[in-house]
Amino acid sequence: MSDSVLVAIVMGSESDRAVMADCEKALAELGVPFETVVASAHRQPAKVHEWASGLADRGIKVVIAAAGKAAHLGGVVAAYTPLPVIAVPMKTSDLGGLDSLLSMVQMPSGVPVACVAINGARNAAILAAQILGTSMPEYRVRVEAMKREMAGS
């Protein structure tokens, strides 16, 4: 396995960190090298643009983006990178996360973003590892082992 970062996690606010810790934990369990940054698509658009535009050139393979309300960070990131983007809608106090979810699944044609459940950080990590596993067998083997363990066999 390479020590270079393969998955980039971005969250719109420090308040998302508690949920996204499950994502980081799952990636670590699967041995996937990752980085995490906090950058708001609406409060720091230039930072998000610069960061997202350079991901592929740095060798990143998959992006996981978490945001709440209608601040669709994943869609903004997807506009700036050719890499697969997995969105994690955050639960909100206003609409329980439905606002986050709808902003992420209603992407325009040509700008796809995968989306997991509200607060589905762990599933985002597993999906990222599965994507890596399509071309990096060590991650496919680790996901298969995890699924066998979940099945109790």
Protein Blocks (a to p, Z undefined) as FASTA:
>chain_A
ZZbdfbdcddfbfklmmmmmmmmmmmmmnopacddddddfklmmmlmmmmmmmmmmnopa
bdcdddehjldfklmmmmmpcbdcdddddddfkloommmmmmmmmccehiacddddehil
mmmmmmmmmmmmmmmmklmmmmmmmmmmmnoZZ
